[in-house]
Amino acid sequence: MPEPLVRLIVVAGALGAAALVVMTAVWWRRRRAEAEPLVLDAVAGNVILLSDSACRRCDRVREMLIDSGADFTEIGFGDEGWNAIGATAVPHLIVRDGRGDIAGRAGGVPSPRRLAALLRRTG
């Protein structure tokens, strides 16, 4: 295979990969911008766990909250208000400050250190 043809193939591959990275970044930003904000006005408490009964990771976060002694409100998938909140994934931990503003969030299972930092924000 002639050397110029090899160079052309390599350059075309690199440009294709770069275009894919850019398109993915644009898609991700657009997706995040279009996401509905969580509506927590009707939810009591400063620590809120969005969960599902069939989710082992949700069970782990629940255990961590109980072990920490945190007073939390749990909203299970399918419970009344789930759709009104705008939740899209579980487990999702939301921490509000004393004024009721969102002070922190964690999707998935937070590390013990991250959980402690979030719980300190409850004011």
Phi and psi restraints in degrees (range 20) as a CNS / XPLOR table:
assign (resid 1 and name C) (resid 2 and name N)
       (resid 2 and name CA) (resid 2 and name C) 1.0 -64.3 20.0 2
assign (resid 2 and name N) (resid 2 and name CA)
       (resid 2 and name C) (resid 3 and name N) 1.0 144.9 20.0 2
assign (resid 2 and name C) (resid 3 and name N)
       (resid 3 and name CA) (resid 3 and name C) 1.0 -59.2 20.0 2
assign (resid 3 and name N) (resid 3 and name CA)
       (resid 3 and name C) (resid 4 and name N) 1.0 -39.6 20.0 2
assign (resid 3 and name C) (resid 4 and name N)
       (resid 4 and name CA) (resid 4 and name C) 1.0 -62.3 20.0 2
assign (resid 4 and name N) (resid 4 and name CA)
       (resid 4 and name C) (resid 5 and name N) 1.0 -34.5 20.0 2
assign (resid 4 and name C) (resid 5 and name N)
       (resid 5 and name CA) (resid 5 and name C) 1.0 -67.9 20.0 2
assign (resid 5 and name N) (resid 5 and name CA)
       (resid 5 and name C) (resid 6 and name N) 1.0 -39.5 20.0 2
assign (resid 5 and name C) (resid 6 and name N)
       (resid 6 and name CA) (resid 6 and name C) 1.0 -63.2 20.0 2
assign (resid 6 and name N) (resid 6 and name CA)
       (resid 6 and name C) (resid 7 and name N) 1.0 -44.7 20.0 2
assign (resid 6 and name C) (resid 7 and name N)
       (resid 7 and name CA) (resid 7 and name C) 1.0 -60.7 20.0 2
assign (resid 7 and name N) (resid 7 and name CA)
       (resid 7 and name C) (resid 8 and name N) 1.0 -41.8 20.0 2
assign (resid 7 and name C) (resid 8 and name N)
       (resid 8 and name CA) (resid 8 and name C) 1.0 -62.0 20.0 2
assign (resid 8 and name N) (resid 8 and name CA)
       (resid 8 and name C) (resid 9 and name N) 1.0 -42.7 20.0 2
assign (resid 8 and name C) (resid 9 and name N)
       (resid 9 and name CA) (resid 9 and name C) 1.0 -64.9 20.0 2
assign (resid 9 and name N) (resid 9 and name CA)
       (resid 9 and name C) (resid 10 and name N) 1.0 -42.5 20.0 2
assign (resid 9 and name C) (resid 10 and name N)
       (resid 10 and name CA) (resid 10 and name C) 1.0 -64.2 20.0 2
assign (resid 10 and name N) (resid 10 and name CA)
       (resid 10 and name C) (resid 11 and name N) 1.0 -45.4 20.0 2
assign (resid 10 and name C) (resid 11 and name N)
       (resid 11 and name CA) (resid 11 and name C) 1.0 -64.4 20.0 2
assign (resid 11 and name N) (resid 11 and name CA)
       (resid 11 and name C) (resid 12 and name N) 1.0 -42.8 20.0 2
assign (resid 11 and name C) (resid 12 and name N)
       (resid 12 and name CA) (resid 12 and name C) 1.0 -62.8 20.0 2
assign (resid 12 and name N) (resid 12 and name CA)
       (resid 12 and name C) (resid 13 and name N) 1.0 -40.1 20.0 2
assign (resid 12 and name C) (resid 13 and name N)
       (resid 13 and name CA) (resid 13 and name C) 1.0 -64.6 20.0 2
assign (resid 13 and name N) (resid 13 and name CA)
       (resid 13 and name C) (resid 14 and name N) 1.0 -43.1 20.0 2
assign (resid 13 and name C) (resid 14 and name N)
       (resid 14 and name CA) (resid 14 and name C) 1.0 -65.1 20.0 2
assign (resid 14 and name N) (resid 14 and name CA)
       (resid 14 and name C) (resid 15 and name N) 1.0 -41.4 20.0 2
assign (resid 14 and name C) (resid 15 and name N)
       (resid 15 and name CA) (resid 15 and name C) 1.0 -65.7 20.0 2
assign (resid 15 and name N) (resid 15 and name CA)
       (resid 15 and name C) (resid 16 and name N) 1.0 -39.1 20.0 2
assign (resid 15 and name C) (resid 16 and name N)
       (resid 16 and name CA) (resid 16 and name C) 1.0 -63.5 20.0 2
assign (resid 16 and name N) (resid 16 and name CA)
       (resid 16 and name C) (resid 17 and name N) 1.0 -42.1 20.0 2
assign (resid 16 and name C) (resid 17 and name N)
       (resid 17 and name CA) (resid 17 and name C) 1.0 -65.2 20.0 2
assign (resid 17 and name N) (resid 17 and name CA)
       (resid 17 and name C) (resid 18 and name N) 1.0 -42.1 20.0 2
assign (resid 17 and name C) (resid 18 and name N)
       (resid 18 and name CA) (resid 18 and name C) 1.0 -63.7 20.0 2
assign (resid 18 and name N) (resid 18 and name CA)
       (resid 18 and name C) (resid 19 and name N) 1.0 -40.9 20.0 2
assign (resid 18 and name C) (resid 19 and name N)
       (resid 19 and name CA) (resid 19 and name C) 1.0 -63.9 20.0 2
assign (resid 19 and name N) (resid 19 and name CA)
       (resid 19 and name C) (resid 20 and name N) 1.0 -39.6 20.0 2
assign (resid 19 and name C) (resid 20 and name N)
       (resid 20 and name CA) (resid 20 and name C) 1.0 -63.0 20.0 2
assign (resid 20 and name N) (resid 20 and name CA)
       (resid 20 and name C) (resid 21 and name N) 1.0 -41.5 20.0 2
assign (resid 20 and name C) (resid 21 and name N)
       (resid 21 and name CA) (resid 21 and name C) 1.0 -63.2 20.0 2
assign (resid 21 and name N) (resid 21 and name CA)
       (resid 21 and name C) (resid 22 and name N) 1.0 -44.9 20.0 2
assign (resid 21 and name C) (resid 22 and name N)
       (resid 22 and name CA) (resid 22 and name C) 1.0 -64.4 20.0 2
assign (resid 22 and name N) (resid 22 and name CA)
       (resid 22 and name C) (resid 23 and name N) 1.0 -44.9 20.0 2
assign (resid 22 and name C) (resid 23 and name N)
       (resid 23 and name CA) (resid 23 and name C) 1.0 -63.5 20.0 2
assign (resid 23 and name N) (resid 23 and name CA)
       (resid 23 and name C) (resid 24 and name N) 1.0 -38.7 20.0 2
assign (resid 23 and name C) (resid 24 and name N)
       (resid 24 and name CA) (resid 24 and name C) 1.0 -65.0 20.0 2
assign (resid 24 and name N) (resid 24 and name CA)
       (resid 24 and name C) (resid 25 and name N) 1.0 -42.8 20.0 2
assign (resid 24 and name C) (resid 25 and name N)
       (resid 25 and name CA) (resid 25 and name C) 1.0 -63.0 20.0 2
assign (resid 25 and name N) (resid 25 and name CA)
       (resid 25 and name C) (resid 26 and name N) 1.0 -41.9 20.0 2
assign (resid 25 and name C) (resid 26 and name N)
       (resid 26 and name CA) (resid 26 and name C) 1.0 -64.8 20.0 2
assign (resid 26 and name N) (resid 26 and name CA)
       (resid 26 and name C) (resid 27 and name N) 1.0 -44.4 20.0 2
assign (resid 26 and name C) (resid 27 and name N)
       (resid 27 and name CA) (resid 27 and name C) 1.0 -60.8 20.0 2
assign (resid 27 and name N) (resid 27 and name CA)
       (resid 27 and name C) (resid 28 and name N) 1.0 -44.1 20.0 2
assign (resid 27 and name C) (resid 28 and name N)
       (resid 28 and name CA) (resid 28 and name C) 1.0 -63.9 20.0 2
assign (resid 28 and name N) (resid 28 and name CA)
       (resid 28 and name C) (resid 29 and name N) 1.0 -44.0 20.0 2
assign (resid 28 and name C) (resid 29 and name N)
       (resid 29 and name CA) (resid 29 and name C) 1.0 -63.6 20.0 2
assign (resid 29 and name N) (resid 29 and name CA)
       (resid 29 and name C) (resid 30 and name N) 1.0 -42.4 20.0 2
assign (resid 29 and name C) (resid 30 and name N)
       (resid 30 and name CA) (resid 30 and name C) 1.0 -64.2 20.0 2
assign (resid 30 and name N) (resid 30 and name CA)
       (resid 30 and name C) (resid 31 and name N) 1.0 -41.0 20.0 2
assign (resid 30 and name C) (resid 31 and name N)
       (resid 31 and name CA) (resid 31 and name C) 1.0 -62.6 20.0 2
assign (resid 31 and name N) (resid 31 and name CA)
       (resid 31 and name C) (resid 32 and name N) 1.0 -44.1 20.0 2
assign (resid 31 and name C) (resid 32 and name N)
       (resid 32 and name CA) (resid 32 and name C) 1.0 -67.6 20.0 2
assign (resid 32 and name N) (resid 32 and name CA)
       (resid 32 and name C) (resid 33 and name N) 1.0 -36.6 20.0 2
assign (resid 32 and name C) (resid 33 and name N)
       (resid 33 and name CA) (resid 33 and name C) 1.0 -69.2 20.0 2
assign (resid 33 and name N) (resid 33 and name CA)
       (resid 33 and name C) (resid 34 and name N) 1.0 -32.2 20.0 2
assign (resid 33 and name C) (resid 34 and name N)
       (resid 34 and name CA) (resid 34 and name C) 1.0 -84.6 20.0 2
assign (resid 34 and name N) (resid 34 and name CA)
       (resid 34 and name C) (resid 35 and name N) 1.0 -11.2 20.0 2
assign (resid 34 and name C) (resid 35 and name N)
       (resid 35 and name CA) (resid 35 and name C) 1.0 -64.1 20.0 2
assign (resid 35 and name N) (resid 35 and name CA)
       (resid 35 and name C) (resid 36 and name N) 1.0 137.2 20.0 2
assign (resid 35 and name C) (resid 36 and name N)
       (resid 36 and name CA) (resid 36 and name C) 1.0 -71.0 20.0 2
assign (resid 36 and name N) (resid 36 and name CA)
       (resid 36 and name C) (resid 37 and name N) 1.0 138.2 20.0 2
assign (resid 36 and name C) (resid 37 and name N)
       (resid 37 and name CA) (resid 37 and name C) 1.0 -70.8 20.0 2
assign (resid 37 and name N) (resid 37 and name CA)
       (resid 37 and name C) (resid 38 and name N) 1.0 151.7 20.0 2
assign (resid 37 and name C) (resid 38 and name N)
       (resid 38 and name CA) (resid 38 and name C) 1.0 -70.2 20.0 2
assign (resid 38 and name N) (resid 38 and name CA)
       (resid 38 and name C) (resid 39 and name N) 1.0 136.6 20.0 2
assign (resid 38 and name C) (resid 39 and name N)
       (resid 39 and name CA) (resid 39 and name C) 1.0 -109.1 20.0 2
assign (resid 39 and name N) (resid 39 and name CA)
       (resid 39 and name C) (resid 40 and name N) 1.0 104.8 20.0 2
assign (resid 39 and name C) (resid 40 and name N)
       (resid 40 and name CA) (resid 40 and name C) 1.0 -112.7 20.0 2
assign (resid 40 and name N) (resid 40 and name CA)
       (resid 40 and name C) (resid 41 and name N) 1.0 14.2 20.0 2
assign (resid 40 and name C) (resid 41 and name N)
       (resid 41 and name CA) (resid 41 and name C) 1.0 -57.8 20.0 2
assign (resid 41 and name N) (resid 41 and name CA)
       (resid 41 and name C) (resid 42 and name N) 1.0 -37.2 20.0 2
assign (resid 41 and name C) (resid 42 and name N)
       (resid 42 and name CA) (resid 42 and name C) 1.0 -91.3 20.0 2
assign (resid 42 and name N) (resid 42 and name CA)
       (resid 42 and name C) (resid 43 and name N) 1.0 4.0 20.0 2
assign (resid 42 and name C) (resid 43 and name N)
       (resid 43 and name CA) (resid 43 and name C) 1.0 -101.0 20.0 2
assign (resid 43 and name N) (resid 43 and name CA)
       (resid 43 and name C) (resid 44 and name N) 1.0 127.3 20.0 2
assign (resid 43 and name C) (resid 44 and name N)
       (resid 44 and name CA) (resid 44 and name C) 1.0 -82.8 20.0 2
assign (resid 44 and name N) (resid 44 and name CA)
       (resid 44 and name C) (resid 45 and name N) 1.0 154.4 20.0 2
assign (resid 44 and name C) (resid 45 and name N)
       (resid 45 and name CA) (resid 45 and name C) 1.0 94.8 20.0 2
assign (resid 45 and name N) (resid 45 and name CA)
       (resid 45 and name C) (resid 46 and name N) 1.0 160.8 20.0 2
assign (resid 45 and name C) (resid 46 and name N)
       (resid 46 and name CA) (resid 46 and name C) 1.0 -99.3 20.0 2
assign (resid 46 and name N) (resid 46 and name CA)
       (resid 46 and name C) (resid 47 and name N) 1.0 -12.8 20.0 2
assign (resid 46 and name C) (resid 47 and name N)
       (resid 47 and name CA) (resid 47 and name C) 1.0 -121.3 20.0 2
assign (resid 47 and name N) (resid 47 and name CA)
       (resid 47 and name C) (resid 48 and name N) 1.0 119.5 20.0 2
assign (resid 47 and name C) (resid 48 and name N)
       (resid 48 and name CA) (resid 48 and name C) 1.0 -125.0 20.0 2
assign (resid 48 and name N) (resid 48 and name CA)
       (resid 48 and name C) (resid 49 and name N) 1.0 128.7 20.0 2
assign (resid 48 and name C) (resid 49 and name N)
       (resid 49 and name CA) (resid 49 and name C) 1.0 -112.7 20.0 2
assign (resid 49 and name N) (resid 49 and name CA)
       (resid 49 and name C) (resid 50 and name N) 1.0 120.1 20.0 2
assign (resid 49 and name C) (resid 50 and name N)
       (resid 50 and name CA) (resid 50 and name C) 1.0 -94.5 20.0 2
assign (resid 50 and name N) (resid 50 and name CA)
       (resid 50 and name C) (resid 51 and name N) 1.0 122.9 20.0 2
assign (resid 50 and name C) (resid 51 and name N)
       (resid 51 and name CA) (resid 51 and name C) 1.0 -142.6 20.0 2
assign (resid 51 and name N) (resid 51 and name CA)
       (resid 51 and name C) (resid 52 and name N) 1.0 179.4 20.0 2
assign (resid 51 and name C) (resid 52 and name N)
       (resid 52 and name CA) (resid 52 and name C) 1.0 -138.9 20.0 2
assign (resid 52 and name N) (resid 52 and name CA)
       (resid 52 and name C) (resid 53 and name N) 1.0 140.2 20.0 2
assign (resid 52 and name C) (resid 53 and name N)
       (resid 53 and name CA) (resid 53 and name C) 1.0 -65.4 20.0 2
assign (resid 53 and name N) (resid 53 and name CA)
       (resid 53 and name C) (resid 54 and name N) 1.0 -23.6 20.0 2
assign (resid 53 and name C) (resid 54 and name N)
       (resid 54 and name CA) (resid 54 and name C) 1.0 -97.7 20.0 2
assign (resid 54 and name N) (resid 54 and name CA)
       (resid 54 and name C) (resid 55 and name N) 1.0 18.1 20.0 2
assign (resid 54 and name C) (resid 55 and name N)
       (resid 55 and name CA) (resid 55 and name C) 1.0 -109.0 20.0 2
assign (resid 55 and name N) (resid 55 and name CA)
       (resid 55 and name C) (resid 56 and name N) 1.0 114.0 20.0 2
assign (resid 55 and name C) (resid 56 and name N)
       (resid 56 and name CA) (resid 56 and name C) 1.0 -67.5 20.0 2
assign (resid 56 and name N) (resid 56 and name CA)
       (resid 56 and name C) (resid 57 and name N) 1.0 -35.0 20.0 2
assign (resid 56 and name C) (resid 57 and name N)
       (resid 57 and name CA) (resid 57 and name C) 1.0 -65.9 20.0 2
assign (resid 57 and name N) (resid 57 and name CA)
       (resid 57 and name C) (resid 58 and name N) 1.0 -35.4 20.0 2
assign (resid 57 and name C) (resid 58 and name N)
       (resid 58 and name CA) (resid 58 and name C) 1.0 -63.3 20.0 2
assign (resid 58 and name N) (resid 58 and name CA)
       (resid 58 and name C) (resid 59 and name N) 1.0 -40.9 20.0 2
assign (resid 58 and name C) (resid 59 and name N)
       (resid 59 and name CA) (resid 59 and name C) 1.0 -59.9 20.0 2
assign (resid 59 and name N) (resid 59 and name CA)
       (resid 59 and name C) (resid 60 and name N) 1.0 -40.8 20.0 2
assign (resid 59 and name C) (resid 60 and name N)
       (resid 60 and name CA) (resid 60 and name C) 1.0 -64.8 20.0 2
assign (resid 60 and name N) (resid 60 and name CA)
       (resid 60 and name C) (resid 61 and name N) 1.0 -44.5 20.0 2
assign (resid 60 and name C) (resid 61 and name N)
       (resid 61 and name CA) (resid 61 and name C) 1.0 -65.0 20.0 2
assign (resid 61 and name N) (resid 61 and name CA)
       (resid 61 and name C) (resid 62 and name N) 1.0 -40.9 20.0 2
assign (resid 61 and name C) (resid 62 and name N)
       (resid 62 and name CA) (resid 62 and name C) 1.0 -59.0 20.0 2
assign (resid 62 and name N) (resid 62 and name CA)
       (resid 62 and name C) (resid 63 and name N) 1.0 -46.7 20.0 2
assign (resid 62 and name C) (resid 63 and name N)
       (resid 63 and name CA) (resid 63 and name C) 1.0 -60.3 20.0 2
assign (resid 63 and name N) (resid 63 and name CA)
       (resid 63 and name C) (resid 64 and name N) 1.0 -41.5 20.0 2
assign (resid 63 and name C) (resid 64 and name N)
       (resid 64 and name CA) (resid 64 and name C) 1.0 -62.6 20.0 2
assign (resid 64 and name N) (resid 64 and name CA)
       (resid 64 and name C) (resid 65 and name N) 1.0 -41.7 20.0 2
assign (resid 64 and name C) (resid 65 and name N)
       (resid 65 and name CA) (resid 65 and name C) 1.0 -66.4 20.0 2
assign (resid 65 and name N) (resid 65 and name CA)
       (resid 65 and name C) (resid 66 and name N) 1.0 -41.9 20.0 2
assign (resid 65 and name C) (resid 66 and name N)
       (resid 66 and name CA) (resid 66 and name C) 1.0 -63.7 20.0 2
assign (resid 66 and name N) (resid 66 and name CA)
       (resid 66 and name C) (resid 67 and name N) 1.0 -45.3 20.0 2
assign (resid 66 and name C) (resid 67 and name N)
       (resid 67 and name CA) (resid 67 and name C) 1.0 -61.7 20.0 2
assign (resid 67 and name N) (resid 67 and name CA)
       (resid 67 and name C) (resid 68 and name N) 1.0 -32.3 20.0 2
assign (resid 67 and name C) (resid 68 and name N)
       (resid 68 and name CA) (resid 68 and name C) 1.0 -78.7 20.0 2
assign (resid 68 and name N) (resid 68 and name CA)
       (resid 68 and name C) (resid 69 and name N) 1.0 -13.4 20.0 2
assign (resid 68 and name C) (resid 69 and name N)
       (resid 69 and name CA) (resid 69 and name C) 1.0 81.0 20.0 2
assign (resid 69 and name N) (resid 69 and name CA)
       (resid 69 and name C) (resid 70 and name N) 1.0 12.1 20.0 2
assign (resid 69 and name C) (resid 70 and name N)
       (resid 70 and name CA) (resid 70 and name C) 1.0 -72.2 20.0 2
assign (resid 70 and name N) (resid 70 and name CA)
       (resid 70 and name C) (resid 71 and name N) 1.0 140.3 20.0 2
assign (resid 70 and name C) (resid 71 and name N)
       (resid 71 and name CA) (resid 71 and name C) 1.0 -87.6 20.0 2
assign (resid 71 and name N) (resid 71 and name CA)
       (resid 71 and name C) (resid 72 and name N) 1.0 115.1 20.0 2
assign (resid 71 and name C) (resid 72 and name N)
       (resid 72 and name CA) (resid 72 and name C) 1.0 -133.5 20.0 2
assign (resid 72 and name N) (resid 72 and name CA)
       (resid 72 and name C) (resid 73 and name N) 1.0 156.8 20.0 2
assign (resid 72 and name C) (resid 73 and name N)
       (resid 73 and name CA) (resid 73 and name C) 1.0 -106.8 20.0 2
assign (resid 73 and name N) (resid 73 and name CA)
       (resid 73 and name C) (resid 74 and name N) 1.0 130.7 20.0 2
assign (resid 73 and name C) (resid 74 and name N)
       (resid 74 and name CA) (resid 74 and name C) 1.0 -112.1 20.0 2
assign (resid 74 and name N) (resid 74 and name CA)
       (resid 74 and name C) (resid 75 and name N) 1.0 131.9 20.0 2
assign (resid 74 and name C) (resid 75 and name N)
       (resid 75 and name CA) (resid 75 and name C) 1.0 -118.7 20.0 2
assign (resid 75 and name N) (resid 75 and name CA)
       (resid 75 and name C) (resid 76 and name N) 1.0 113.5 20.0 2
assign (resid 75 and name C) (resid 76 and name N)
       (resid 76 and name CA) (resid 76 and name C) 1.0 -86.2 20.0 2
assign (resid 76 and name N) (resid 76 and name CA)
       (resid 76 and name C) (resid 77 and name N) 1.0 151.5 20.0 2
assign (resid 76 and name C) (resid 77 and name N)
       (resid 77 and name CA) (resid 77 and name C) 1.0 -56.4 20.0 2
assign (resid 77 and name N) (resid 77 and name CA)
       (resid 77 and name C) (resid 78 and name N) 1.0 130.6 20.0 2
assign (resid 77 and name C) (resid 78 and name N)
       (resid 78 and name CA) (resid 78 and name C) 1.0 91.5 20.0 2
assign (resid 78 and name N) (resid 78 and name CA)
       (resid 78 and name C) (resid 79 and name N) 1.0 -14.4 20.0 2
assign (resid 78 and name C) (resid 79 and name N)
       (resid 79 and name CA) (resid 79 and name C) 1.0 -66.8 20.0 2
assign (resid 79 and name N) (resid 79 and name CA)
       (resid 79 and name C) (resid 80 and name N) 1.0 157.1 20.0 2
assign (resid 79 and name C) (resid 80 and name N)
       (resid 80 and name CA) (resid 80 and name C) 1.0 -58.4 20.0 2
assign (resid 80 and name N) (resid 80 and name CA)
       (resid 80 and name C) (resid 81 and name N) 1.0 133.6 20.0 2
assign (resid 80 and name C) (resid 81 and name N)
       (resid 81 and name CA) (resid 81 and name C) 1.0 96.1 20.0 2
assign (resid 81 and name N) (resid 81 and name CA)
       (resid 81 and name C) (resid 82 and name N) 1.0 -11.6 20.0 2
assign (resid 81 and name C) (resid 82 and name N)
       (resid 82 and name CA) (resid 82 and name C) 1.0 -56.9 20.0 2
assign (resid 82 and name N) (resid 82 and name CA)
       (resid 82 and name C) (resid 83 and name N) 1.0 -50.3 20.0 2
assign (resid 82 and name C) (resid 83 and name N)
       (resid 83 and name CA) (resid 83 and name C) 1.0 -67.4 20.0 2
assign (resid 83 and name N) (resid 83 and name CA)
       (resid 83 and name C) (resid 84 and name N) 1.0 -35.1 20.0 2
assign (resid 83 and name C) (resid 84 and name N)
       (resid 84 and name CA) (resid 84 and name C) 1.0 -66.4 20.0 2
assign (resid 84 and name N) (resid 84 and name CA)
       (resid 84 and name C) (resid 85 and name N) 1.0 -27.7 20.0 2
assign (resid 84 and name C) (resid 85 and name N)
       (resid 85 and name CA) (resid 85 and name C) 1.0 -72.3 20.0 2
assign (resid 85 and name N) (resid 85 and name CA)
       (resid 85 and name C) (resid 86 and name N) 1.0 -33.8 20.0 2
assign (resid 85 and name C) (resid 86 and name N)
       (resid 86 and name CA) (resid 86 and name C) 1.0 92.6 20.0 2
assign (resid 86 and name N) (resid 86 and name CA)
       (resid 86 and name C) (resid 87 and name N) 1.0 20.9 20.0 2
assign (resid 86 and name C) (resid 87 and name N)
       (resid 87 and name CA) (resid 87 and name C) 1.0 -72.1 20.0 2
assign (resid 87 and name N) (resid 87 and name CA)
       (resid 87 and name C) (resid 88 and name N) 1.0 145.5 20.0 2
assign (resid 87 and name C) (resid 88 and name N)
       (resid 88 and name CA) (resid 88 and name C) 1.0 -128.6 20.0 2
assign (resid 88 and name N) (resid 88 and name CA)
       (resid 88 and name C) (resid 89 and name N) 1.0 -12.2 20.0 2
assign (resid 88 and name C) (resid 89 and name N)
       (resid 89 and name CA) (resid 89 and name C) 1.0 -152.3 20.0 2
assign (resid 89 and name N) (resid 89 and name CA)
       (resid 89 and name C) (resid 90 and name N) 1.0 155.0 20.0 2
assign (resid 89 and name C) (resid 90 and name N)
       (resid 90 and name CA) (resid 90 and name C) 1.0 -131.3 20.0 2
assign (resid 90 and name N) (resid 90 and name CA)
       (resid 90 and name C) (resid 91 and name N) 1.0 157.1 20.0 2
assign (resid 90 and name C) (resid 91 and name N)
       (resid 91 and name CA) (resid 91 and name C) 1.0 -73.7 20.0 2
assign (resid 91 and name N) (resid 91 and name CA)
       (resid 91 and name C) (resid 92 and name N) 1.0 150.3 20.0 2
assign (resid 91 and name C) (resid 92 and name N)
       (resid 92 and name CA) (resid 92 and name C) 1.0 -139.7 20.0 2
assign (resid 92 and name N) (resid 92 and name CA)
       (resid 92 and name C) (resid 93 and name N) 1.0 122.2 20.0 2
assign (resid 92 and name C) (resid 93 and name N)
       (resid 93 and name CA) (resid 93 and name C) 1.0 -107.1 20.0 2
assign (resid 93 and name N) (resid 93 and name CA)
       (resid 93 and name C) (resid 94 and name N) 1.0 129.5 20.0 2
assign (resid 93 and name C) (resid 94 and name N)
       (resid 94 and name CA) (resid 94 and name C) 1.0 -123.1 20.0 2
assign (resid 94 and name N) (resid 94 and name CA)
       (resid 94 and name C) (resid 95 and name N) 1.0 132.9 20.0 2
assign (resid 94 and name C) (resid 95 and name N)
       (resid 95 and name CA) (resid 95 and name C) 1.0 -121.0 20.0 2
assign (resid 95 and name N) (resid 95 and name CA)
       (resid 95 and name C) (resid 96 and name N) 1.0 129.8 20.0 2
assign (resid 95 and name C) (resid 96 and name N)
       (resid 96 and name CA) (resid 96 and name C) 1.0 -110.6 20.0 2
assign (resid 96 and name N) (resid 96 and name CA)
       (resid 96 and name C) (resid 97 and name N) 1.0 151.1 20.0 2
assign (resid 96 and name C) (resid 97 and name N)
       (resid 97 and name CA) (resid 97 and name C) 1.0 -83.7 20.0 2
assign (resid 97 and name N) (resid 97 and name CA)
       (resid 97 and name C) (resid 98 and name N) 1.0 -175.2 20.0 2
assign (resid 97 and name C) (resid 98 and name N)
       (resid 98 and name CA) (resid 98 and name C) 1.0 -61.0 20.0 2
assign (resid 98 and name N) (resid 98 and name CA)
       (resid 98 and name C) (resid 99 and name N) 1.0 -24.6 20.0 2
assign (resid 98 and name C) (resid 99 and name N)
       (resid 99 and name CA) (resid 99 and name C) 1.0 -87.3 20.0 2
assign (resid 99 and name N) (resid 99 and name CA)
       (resid 99 and name C) (resid 100 and name N) 1.0 -7.8 20.0 2
assign (resid 99 and name C) (resid 100 and name N)
       (resid 100 and name CA) (resid 100 and name C) 1.0 94.6 20.0 2
assign (resid 100 and name N) (resid 100 and name CA)
       (resid 100 and name C) (resid 101 and name N) 1.0 1.8 20.0 2
assign (resid 100 and name C) (resid 101 and name N)
       (resid 101 and name CA) (resid 101 and name C) 1.0 -80.7 20.0 2
assign (resid 101 and name N) (resid 101 and name CA)
       (resid 101 and name C) (resid 102 and name N) 1.0 147.1 20.0 2
assign (resid 101 and name C) (resid 102 and name N)
       (resid 102 and name CA) (resid 102 and name C) 1.0 -66.4 20.0 2
assign (resid 102 and name N) (resid 102 and name CA)
       (resid 102 and name C) (resid 103 and name N) 1.0 120.1 20.0 2
assign (resid 102 and name C) (resid 103 and name N)
       (resid 103 and name CA) (resid 103 and name C) 1.0 -101.8 20.0 2
assign (resid 103 and name N) (resid 103 and name CA)
       (resid 103 and name C) (resid 104 and name N) 1.0 -15.0 20.0 2
assign (resid 103 and name C) (resid 104 and name N)
       (resid 104 and name CA) (resid 104 and name C) 1.0 -179.1 20.0 2
assign (resid 104 and name N) (resid 104 and name CA)
       (resid 104 and name C) (resid 105 and name N) 1.0 158.3 20.0 2
assign (resid 104 and name C) (resid 105 and name N)
       (resid 105 and name CA) (resid 105 and name C) 1.0 -144.9 20.0 2
assign (resid 105 and name N) (resid 105 and name CA)
       (resid 105 and name C) (resid 106 and name N) 1.0 152.0 20.0 2
assign (resid 105 and name C) (resid 106 and name N)
       (resid 106 and name CA) (resid 106 and name C) 1.0 -146.2 20.0 2
assign (resid 106 and name N) (resid 106 and name CA)
       (resid 106 and name C) (resid 107 and name N) 1.0 123.2 20.0 2
assign (resid 106 and name C) (resid 107 and name N)
       (resid 107 and name CA) (resid 107 and name C) 1.0 -95.3 20.0 2
assign (resid 107 and name N) (resid 107 and name CA)
       (resid 107 and name C) (resid 108 and name N) 1.0 142.5 20.0 2
assign (resid 107 and name C) (resid 108 and name N)
       (resid 108 and name CA) (resid 108 and name C) 1.0 82.6 20.0 2
assign (resid 108 and name N) (resid 108 and name CA)
       (resid 108 and name C) (resid 109 and name N) 1.0 -160.8 20.0 2
assign (resid 108 and name C) (resid 109 and name N)
       (resid 109 and name CA) (resid 109 and name C) 1.0 -95.6 20.0 2
assign (resid 109 and name N) (resid 109 and name CA)
       (resid 109 and name C) (resid 110 and name N) 1.0 113.5 20.0 2
assign (resid 109 and name C) (resid 110 and name N)
       (resid 110 and name CA) (resid 110 and name C) 1.0 -75.5 20.0 2
assign (resid 110 and name N) (resid 110 and name CA)
       (resid 110 and name C) (resid 111 and name N) 1.0 153.4 20.0 2
assign (resid 110 and name C) (resid 111 and name N)
       (resid 111 and name CA) (resid 111 and name C) 1.0 -67.9 20.0 2
assign (resid 111 and name N) (resid 111 and name CA)
       (resid 111 and name C) (resid 112 and name N) 1.0 158.6 20.0 2
assign (resid 111 and name C) (resid 112 and name N)
       (resid 112 and name CA) (resid 112 and name C) 1.0 -55.8 20.0 2
assign (resid 112 and name N) (resid 112 and name CA)
       (resid 112 and name C) (resid 113 and name N) 1.0 -36.9 20.0 2
assign (resid 112 and name C) (resid 113 and name N)
       (resid 113 and name CA) (resid 113 and name C) 1.0 -66.2 20.0 2
assign (resid 113 and name N) (resid 113 and name CA)
       (resid 113 and name C) (resid 114 and name N) 1.0 -43.7 20.0 2
assign (resid 113 and name C) (resid 114 and name N)
       (resid 114 and name CA) (resid 114 and name C) 1.0 -65.2 20.0 2
assign (resid 114 and name N) (resid 114 and name CA)
       (resid 114 and name C) (resid 115 and name N) 1.0 -41.1 20.0 2
assign (resid 114 and name C) (resid 115 and name N)
       (resid 115 and name CA) (resid 115 and name C) 1.0 -62.0 20.0 2
assign (resid 115 and name N) (resid 115 and name CA)
       (resid 115 and name C) (resid 116 and name N) 1.0 -44.9 20.0 2
assign (resid 115 and name C) (resid 116 and name N)
       (resid 116 and name CA) (resid 116 and name C) 1.0 -61.1 20.0 2
assign (resid 116 and name N) (resid 116 and name CA)
       (resid 116 and name C) (resid 117 and name N) 1.0 -40.5 20.0 2
assign (resid 116 and name C) (resid 117 and name N)
       (resid 117 and name CA) (resid 117 and name C) 1.0 -64.9 20.0 2
assign (resid 117 and name N) (resid 117 and name CA)
       (resid 117 and name C) (resid 118 and name N) 1.0 -40.4 20.0 2
assign (resid 117 and name C) (resid 118 and name N)
       (resid 118 and name CA) (resid 118 and name C) 1.0 -65.4 20.0 2
assign (resid 118 and name N) (resid 118 and name CA)
       (resid 118 and name C) (resid 119 and name N) 1.0 -44.0 20.0 2
assign (resid 118 and name C) (resid 119 and name N)
       (resid 119 and name CA) (resid 119 and name C) 1.0 -67.0 20.0 2
assign (resid 119 and name N) (resid 119 and name CA)
       (resid 119 and name C) (resid 120 and name N) 1.0 -27.5 20.0 2
assign (resid 119 and name C) (resid 120 and name N)
       (resid 120 and name CA) (resid 120 and name C) 1.0 -66.5 20.0 2
assign (resid 120 and name N) (resid 120 and name CA)
       (resid 120 and name C) (resid 121 and name N) 1.0 -22.9 20.0 2
assign (resid 120 and name C) (resid 121 and name N)
       (resid 121 and name CA) (resid 121 and name C) 1.0 -78.7 20.0 2
assign (resid 121 and name N) (resid 121 and name CA)
       (resid 121 and name C) (resid 122 and name N) 1.0 -6.8 20.0 2
assign (resid 121 and name C) (resid 122 and name N)
       (resid 122 and name CA) (resid 122 and name C) 1.0 -68.2 20.0 2
assign (resid 122 and name N) (resid 122 and name CA)
       (resid 122 and name C) (resid 123 and name N) 1.0 -18.1 20.0 2
